[in-house]
Amino acid sequence: MWFFIISIFWVICLRWINPPITYLQLSERLSCPEGCEFHQEWVDSEDISLNMKLAVVSSEDNNFMKHHGLDWGAIEKARKYNATHKKTRGASTISQQVAKNVFLWPSRSWIRKGFEVYFTYLIEFFWSKERILEVYLNVIEMGPCKFGVGAAAQDYFKTTPAKLTRDQAALIAACLPNPKKFNPGAPSGYMRKRQGQITRLMRLIGDNYFERYNDYWPEEKRVKEESKVEKQLEVEQEKLQEEVPVDTPSDANPEEVMPNDTTLQAPSQQP
């Protein structure tokens, strides 16, 4: 009983209070290699460009505004794919990545997965989608010892998150499958290719993606607009998934794709 009371209180508090540090950030701060400085600074949602928000939603979870934490359709796709391929696909929505980064420890276990689902439902219930995305863009790793879009924008492009262009945002998002390996400041050919795929996805979901899910937006109009690009979006998502290297960390090992798990439209970045 106390666990539920404390965990719910914790989640409610973080609806307004920014997480001071995460388990992964603390671990990285203590183990940063020589010559690599730990960098993390909080940036409020209104100070993050629409380009950056669209880039991560396009590449990581383009059903973000539709699901309630778990993307069941994507779960089934991952299960079928992983059953017939050696190279597995990721299985976390943005909401799940926030839950495991903010409230949990890095691990690949059924116990951690169970807690991840629990906290995912809690933040989806108590937080707004805007708050979930804001926290996500501030806690995820975007390079060795670099956490959040504030550090990425400044260190890679000498700019602020508010001024990130479409191409810059897509390049940052391109590193998320393996932020320790891929450097947006010195992009490889693979990253440039992935950048192009993400920018195409951004154009497909549209600059009004978030606006379409406001209460004043007619449901019929939203469905009609999204149906126009549905098939093309699916094709581009498939290309993006196929491009992820085999050694990229994945949250969807075959034994971990559970009934309570969920599958991203692209692999998640952290265990």
C-alpha positions in Angstrom: 0.0 0.0 0.0 2.8 2.4 0.9 4.5 1.8 -2.4 1.4 2.9 -4.3 0.9 5.9 -2.2 4.5 7.0 -2.5 4.8 6.3 -6.2 1.6 8.2 -7.0 2.7 11.1 -4.9 6.1 11.0 -6.6 4.6 11.1 -10.1 2.2 13.9 -9.1 5.0 16.0 -7.7 7.0 15.6 -10.9 4.1 16.9 -12.9 5.3 20.4 -11.8 8.8 19.8 -10.3 11.6 19.0 -12.8 13.5 15.8 -12.1 16.8 17.0 -10.5 18.8 13.9 -11.8 18.1 10.4 -13.0 19.8 7.1 -12.1 21.4 7.0 -15.5 22.6 10.6 -15.4 24.2 9.9 -11.9 25.9 6.8 -13.3 27.2 8.6 -16.3 28.4 11.6 -14.2 30.5 9.3 -12.1 31.9 7.4 -15.0 32.5 10.1 -17.7 35.7 9.3 -19.5 38.7 11.6 -19.4 38.2 14.6 -21.7 34.4 14.2 -21.7 32.5 16.7 -19.6 29.1 15.9 -18.2 26.5 18.3 -19.5 22.8 18.6 -18.7 20.6 21.7 -18.4 16.8 21.9 -18.1 14.9 23.6 -20.9 11.2 24.4 -20.6 8.8 23.1 -23.3 8.1 26.6 -24.6 11.8 27.1 -25.2 12.2 24.0 -27.4 11.6 24.3 -31.1 8.7 22.6 -32.8 11.3 21.0 -35.1 12.9 19.1 -32.2 9.6 17.9 -30.9 8.5 16.7 -34.3 11.9 15.0 -34.9 11.7 12.8 -31.9 8.0 12.0 -32.3 8.6 11.2 -36.0 11.6 8.9 -35.4 10.7 7.4 -32.0 6.9 7.3 -31.5 4.6 8.9 -34.2 1.6 7.5 -32.4 2.5 9.5 -29.3 -0.6 11.6 -29.3 -2.9 8.6 -30.0 -1.8 6.0 -27.4 -2.2 6.0 -23.7 1.3 4.9 -22.9 1.5 1.6 -24.8 1.2 1.1 -28.6 -0.6 -2.2 -28.9 -0.5 -2.3 -32.7 3.2 -1.7 -32.7 3.7 -4.4 -30.0 2.2 -7.0 -32.3 4.4 -5.9 -35.2 7.5 -6.2 -33.1 6.5 -9.6 -31.8 6.0 -11.0 -35.3 9.2 -9.4 -36.7 11.4 -10.5 -33.8 10.0 -14.1 -34.1 11.5 -14.4 -37.6 14.6 -12.1 -37.5 17.9 -12.2 -35.6 18.0 -8.4 -35.6 15.3 -7.3 -33.1 13.3 -4.1 -33.0 12.8 -1.6 -30.2 9.7 -1.7 -28.0 9.2 1.5 -26.0 7.0 4.5 -26.6 8.2 8.0 -25.5 6.1 7.6 -22.4 7.8 4.4 -21.5 11.2 5.9 -22.1 10.3 8.7 -19.7 9.0 6.2 -17.1 12.2 4.1 -17.1 14.6 7.0 -17.3 13.0 9.1 -14.5 11.7 6.5 -12.1 13.7 3.3 -12.7 17.2 1.8 -13.2 18.8 0.6 -16.4 18.1 -3.2 -16.6 16.7 -5.8 -18.9 14.5 -7.8 -16.6 10.8 -8.7 -16.3 10.6 -6.9 -12.9 11.9 -3.7 -14.4 9.5 -4.1 -17.3 6.6 -4.5 -14.9 7.5 -1.3 -13.0 8.0 0.5 -16.3 4.5 -0.3 -17.4 3.1 0.8 -14.0 4.9 4.1 -14.1 4.0 4.6 -17.8 0.3 4.4 -16.9 0.8 6.7 -14.0 2.4 9.5 -16.0 -0.1 9.2 -18.8 -2.9 9.6 -16.2 -1.4 12.4 -14.2 0.7 14.3 -16.7 -0.2 16.0 -20.0 1.3 14.9 -23.3 3.2 18.2 -23.4 4.8 17.5 -20.0 5.8 13.9 -21.0 7.5 15.2 -24.1 9.2 18.0 -22.2 10.6 15.6 -19.6 11.7 13.2 -22.4 13.6 15.9 -24.2 15.4 16.9 -21.0 16.4 13.5 -19.6 17.4 11.3 -22.6 21.0 10.8 -23.5 22.1 12.6 -26.6 25.8 11.8 -26.6 28.5 10.6 -24.2 27.7 12.3 -20.9 25.3 14.7 -22.7 21.7 14.7 -21.5 18.8 16.6 -22.9 18.2 19.0 -25.8 19.8 21.9 -24.0 23.2 20.2 -23.9 22.8 18.8 -27.5 21.9 22.2 -29.1 24.7 24.0 -27.4 27.5 21.5 -27.7 26.8 20.3 -31.2 25.4 23.4 -32.9 26.3 26.3 -30.7 22.7 27.4 -30.5 19.6 27.2 -28.2 16.9 24.5 -28.4 14.5 27.2 -29.5 16.5 27.9 -32.6 17.2 24.4 -33.8 16.4 24.0 -37.5 14.6 21.0 -39.0 17.9 19.5 -40.2 19.7 20.0 -36.9 16.8 18.5 -34.9 16.6 15.5 -37.2 20.4 15.0 -36.8 20.0 14.9 -33.0 17.1 12.5 -33.3 19.3 10.3 -35.6 21.7 9.6 -32.7 19.1 8.4 -30.3 19.3 4.6 -31.1 22.9 4.7 -29.9 23.9 8.1 -28.4 27.3 6.9 -27.2 28.3 5.9 -30.8 26.7 8.4 -33.0 27.8 12.1 -32.9 25.5 14.7 -34.4 28.5 17.1 -34.3 30.5 14.9 -36.6 27.8 12.9 -38.4 28.7 9.7 -40.3 27.2 8.8 -43.7 24.7 6.5 -41.8 23.6 9.4 -39.7 23.1 11.7 -42.7 21.0 9.0 -44.3 18.9 8.6 -41.2 18.6 12.4 -40.9 17.1 12.5 -44.3 14.6 9.8 -43.4 13.6 11.6 -40.3 13.0 14.9 -42.1 10.7 13.1 -44.5 8.8 11.7 -41.6 8.5 15.1 -40.1 7.1 16.5 -43.3 4.6 13.6 -43.5 3.2 14.0 -39.9 3.0 17.8 -40.5 3.8 20.9 -38.5 0.2 20.8 -37.1 0.7 17.3 -35.6 0.2 18.4 -32.0 -2.5 20.9 -32.9 -4.6 18.2 -34.5 -5.1 16.6 -31.1 -6.5 19.7 -29.4 -10.1 19.5 -28.3 -11.1 22.2 -30.8 -9.8 20.3 -33.8 -12.7 18.3 -35.5 -12.1 14.6 -35.2 -13.3 14.0 -38.8 -10.8 16.6 -40.1 -7.9 15.0 -38.2 -8.7 11.5 -39.4 -9.1 12.7 -43.0 -5.8 14.6 -43.0 -3.9 11.7 -41.5 -5.4 9.1 -43.8 -3.8 10.9 -46.8 -0.3 10.0 -45.7 -0.9 6.8 -43.7 0.6 4.4 -46.2 3.5 6.6 -47.1 4.2 7.1 -43.4 4.3 3.3 -42.9 6.8 2.9 -45.7 9.1 5.5 -44.4 8.9 4.1 -40.9 9.9 0.7 -42.2 12.9 2.2 -44.0 14.0 3.9 -40.8 13.8 0.7 -38.8 15.7 -1.3 -41.3 18.6 1.2 -41.2 19.4 0.7 -37.5 22.7 -1.2 -37.1 22.6 -4.7 -35.6 24.7 -3.6 -32.6 22.3 -0.8 -31.7 21.0 -1.3 -28.1 17.4 -2.4 -28.3 14.6 -2.7 -25.8 13.0 -5.5 -27.7 15.0 -8.6 -27.3 12.7 -11.5 -28.3 12.4 -12.7 -24.7 11.4 -9.2 -23.6 8.5 -8.5 -26.0 5.7 -9.1 -23.5 2.0 -8.6 -23.5 2.6 -5.4 -21.4 5.4 -4.2 -23.6 5.1 -1.8 -26.4 6.8 -1.2 -29.7 8.1 2.1 -31.0 8.0 3.0 -34.6 11.8 3.1 -34.3 14.1 1.5 -31.7 14.4 3.0 -28.3 17.8 4.2 -27.2 18.4 3.1 -23.6 17.9 -0.2 -21.8 
